[in-house]
Amino acid sequence: MWEYTDKVKDLYTHPKNVGTIDNADAVGEVGSIVCGDALTLYLKIEDNVIKDAKFQTFGCGSAIASSSALTEMIIGRTVEEAEKITNRDIADYLGGLPEQKMHCSVMGREALEKALANWRGEEVAAHEDTEGEVICQCFGVTDPLIRKVIRENKLKTVEDVTNYTKAGGACGSCIHKIEDILTEELKNQPVAAGASVKAEKRPLSNIRRMQLVEETISDVVRPILQKDGGNIELVDIDGKRVMVALRGACANCLVSDVTLKNLVQEKLREFVEDDIEVIEVR
């Protein structure tokens, strides 16, 4: 599992500025519940100063902590000062984030940019990060966003891009496109003498597979089951065999086998690998 700082843990368990703002001057929305992460940021702006900021987040603990951190960072700042905040600044404010969770800080930065674009009266659909080709259909990540994150964070590998944007982290069909983008961007970055930088497609490692299984169950499957009073526990992972136990209302459900195959297994095959096998442990 990942190591989280005390600041991340605190803002996850006791997030600040959660909620909405009536008659907000600016609203920025990014992500989607279907993809596992979604954030809506509300701003109250007076005399070019952000007087209040609140958020609603659907996602993991890192997403909640990053969103809460962002609101603390921007309240009291001018719009121009807030615009200079990067996703790295958000991560640094939290004392750091695991590389696999950096996409949460990127999501916060995106929401802020879109909220300020909304405040200026710009069409959100015309915002630079939403224009252009959608590279990752699974998570709705566009070409401009991938290029921007590569430049700002000096990313070097496809795995880096996945960690920072989630692109390529599900079915993997877009990895070759990410490789092409990365190769183009790296050509424009200065490379130290003797250094060799190459974008390579990497097979899914056991550690990465386990991370994706845990994320999918936590962020996608569990919220669906909890809506009907059920729950799920990840018991063990053995290669591509995932052992789970259904809890709550799901434990004694007559169609629990359907839930396992049509929901749990299908979601894991969608977001992790297409030959994952789910086994129920009682």
N, C-alpha and C positions, 0 to 999 in steps of 0.2 A: 504493500500500500504506500501511498504518497505521504511525505512528511509536510505538515502544515504548521505555519507559524502561530504563535499565540494570538496575534492580531486577526488572522484569518478565522481561527476558531471562535474568537470573541464576537466578530461581526457576523459570523454564521449563526451562532446561537442567540446573539442579542443584536440583530441588525438595527441600524438607525435610519430614520427617514423613510420607513416603509409606508406605502399608501399612495393616494392620489391628491392632486391639487385641483379644487374646483376653479373653473375658468382659468386654467393654466395658460400662460402666455406662449408656451412651447411644449410640444410633445414629440418624443422620438421613440419609434418602435423598431426593434430588430429581433431576428430569430423567429422561431415558431415552436409551439408546444409539440408539434409532430416531430420536429427535429431534436427535441430534448432540451433546448435552451431558448428562452424568450425573455426579453426585457423591454419594459415601457418606462421611459423617463419623463417626468413632468417638471417643468421649470416655471418659476415666477420671476420675471425680470422687470426691474424698475430703474429708470435712468441708467440703462446699460449695465446694471449690476444684478447678478443672480441673487435674489433675496431668499429664495427657498427652492429646494429640490427634493422630490420624492420619487420612489420607484416601486414597481411591481415586477418581481422576477419569478419565472418558473425555471428551475434548474437545480444544479448541484450546489453544495455548500460554497464552493469557490465562486460560483456565479452570484450567489447572494452576497457574499463578502465583498466581491469586486464592485457590485452595484452600490452597496452601502458606502464603501470607501469613496467611490466617485462622488456621491452626493456631499460627503463631508469635505472633499477637496474643492468643490466648486462653489459652495455657498459662501457668499461674501466677495467673490471675485468678479471682476468685470468680464464681459463676454470675451474680450480679446485675450485676457489672461487664461480663461477657461479653455479657449481654443488651442492653446499651446500645450495642454496636458496630453501626454501620450499614453498608450497602453502600458509602456514600461514604467511610467510614473505611478500608475495605479498599482502595478505589481510591487514597486518599491515601497509605496505607502503601506502595503500589507506586510512588508518585510520579506517579500518574495513569494512566488507561486511555483509549484512543480511545473516543469516544462510542458507536461501533458495537459495542464490546466490554464496555460497562457491565453487560450482562446476566450476565456471568461473576461480577461482584462481588455481584449480586443473588442468584445461585444459591448463593454461599457463605453469605450472610445467611440464606437460606431453610433451608439444611442445618443451620445452627446452631440456628435456632428449633425445627426439628423434632426435633433431637437432644435439646434441653433439654425439649421436651414429652414425649418418650419417657422421659427420666430421671424426670420427675414422674409417670409412669404414665398420661399422657393418651393417648387414642386418636389416633394420627396422622391417621387418616381424618377426625377431627373438628377438626383444626387449622384455624384461620381461613383460611389461604391455600389449602386444598384443598377447602373447602366452597364451595357456590354454583355458579353456571353456569360451564361451561367455555366461554370466549369464543373462544379460538384452539384449534381441534381439532388443527391440525398440531403444535403444541408443548405442548398440554395446559395452557395458561395460563388461570387462573380470573379471574372478575370481582373477587373480593376482593384478589387479588395485584396486579392492574392498578391498582386504586384506591389500594392502599397505596403502591405504587412512585411513582405520580403525586404523592401528598401528600408523601412523604418527600423526593423529589428535585425537587419543584416543576416537573414536566414540563409542557410547553405544547403540543406537537404530537403527531400520530400517529406521526411518525418518531421522536420521543423515546421514545414507549412501545415501539416496535419495538426500538430500540437497547437499552433497559433490560430488556425481557422476552422479546424475539423474537416476541411476538404480532403477527400481521399481516405477518411477514417471509417467508412462504412463498406460499401460494395467494392471499392477500389477501382472501378471502371474509368475514373477520371485521372488516375495516377500518371498516365502517359502525357496528358495535357499539362498537368502540374510540372512534370519534368521539362517540357518544352518551355513553359513560362519561366521556370527557375533558371534554365540554361541561358535564356535571353537576358534575364535580369543580372545574372552573375557576370555576364560579359561586360556589363556597364559598371561593375563594382571593381575598385582597385584590389588587386591580388598581390600579396607579399611575394618577394622573390623566392622562387623555389617551391611555392605553394601550389598544390594541384587541387582544384575544386571541380567536382563533378556531381551532377544530379543523377542519382541512381535510384532505380526502383528497388525497394527492399521488401522481401517477403515478410509476412506477418509473424513476428516473433512470439514465443510463448508468453512473455511478459506483456507485450502489446495486446495479445488476444485476451489475456486475463483482465487487463485494464478496460478493454472495450466491453467485455461481458459484464463487469461490475458496473460500468457507467450505464449500459443499456438497461440492466435490471433496475438500477436505482433511479434513473432519470426518465425512463420510458415506460417500462412494464409496471413497476410498483404503483405509480400514480394512477394508472388505469384500474388496477385491481382495488386500490383503496377507495375509489369512488363507489364501489359496490360492497364495501365492508370487508374486502379481502386483503391479503398481503402475500408476500413471497420472501423466502429466505434462501440466499445462495449458500449451499452447503459445501460444495467442492467443485473443482475444475480439474479434469484429467485430460489434457490435450484438447480435443474438440468435443469431449463429453462433459456436459454441464449438469451437475446434480443440484436440484432445488427441492424445497419443501413448501407447499402451499399452506398458508396460515389464514386465520380469521374465517370469514364466510366461505372462502375457497376450499378450506381443508376438508369439509364434508359435502361439498357440492357433487351432485350426481354427474355433472359434465366436466369434472376437473381434468379429465384426459383431453377434452376438447380445448380447454383453456391452455393446457401445456403445449399442445401441438399448434393450435391456430393463433395463439397470442405469444406465449413465451418463446417457443422455438422459432416462429416466423419472424419475430422482432430481432432475435439474435442472429438469424440468418440474413436479415435485411441490413443490420448495422455492424455485424462482425464478420462472419464467413458463411457462405451458402451451404456448408455441409456440417454445421454445428448440430449436435444431437442433445436434446434435453431429456433428462431422466428424473422421475419423481422419487424422492426419498421420504418415507413415512416414519 
